[in-house]
Amino acid sequence: MLPGMRILIVEDDAEAASYLVKAFTEAGHVADHAKDGLTGYGMAEEGGYDCLVVDRMLPKMDGLTMIGALRGQGLQTPVLILSALGQVEDRVKGLRAGGDDYLPKPYAFSELLARVEVLARRKAPQAAETFYQVADLRLDRLSHKVTRGGEDIPMQPREFRLLEYLMRNAGRVVTRTMLLEQVWDYHFDPGTNVIDVHVSRLRAKIDKGQAKPLLHTVRGAGYVIRDGA
């Protein structure tokens, strides 16, 4: 899990930008917003960002021109390009202009977040983890076995996926949107309490009878697994 990142979002659509700022903030990161390419260029040039998320079609200075200008100044901050232009030639043009990744619209935020995290840690790659552990709760991804205090905890497939995602993001609040996209493969809110029901069942399995609860609800934000209140 990466510590909180500082991300610059360069997007002229106010609604889309507000959604991204909110989503990144909920995920534990700091997100700044520039509404046009010229402003984005100035903010990015000042440095301090772990990643830039840049829309391709921007006023004052288009996204590719902005990225090319930054690269010309020697700025090597990773850049992910967002664009409604998703053809192969569009993606190739974006990458050749200096982008490190290219995500066509529409997109799932969970994928965008994962791609940004990959870009931010690219200089220090880590081996894939085969298990996750929080306090005395352990999840083995290879054997699909979950234990707490050495005692086996039986898990249904969906419960295992839910717990795996929460433990992979241990210490970080996971929002309902992220759970719907990652665990249920929904890219919309079905308007049901499916998440609440599964989280309640999961909590009963891993925390019932334990002196220290690990699965917490963060009111108005989502859920988090952590060692401590």
ABEGO torsion letter per residue (X at the ends): XBBBBBBBBBBABAAAAAAAAAAAAAAGBBBBBBABAAAAAAAAAAEGBABBBBBABBBGBBAAAAAAAAAAAGBABBBBBBBABABAAAAAAAAAAGBABBBBOBBBAAAAAAAAAAAAAAABBBBBBABBBBEABBBBAAAGBBBBGGBBBBBBAAAAAAAAAAAAABGBBBBAAAAAAAAAGBABBAGBAAAAAAAAAAAAAAABGBABBABBBBBGAEBBBBBEX
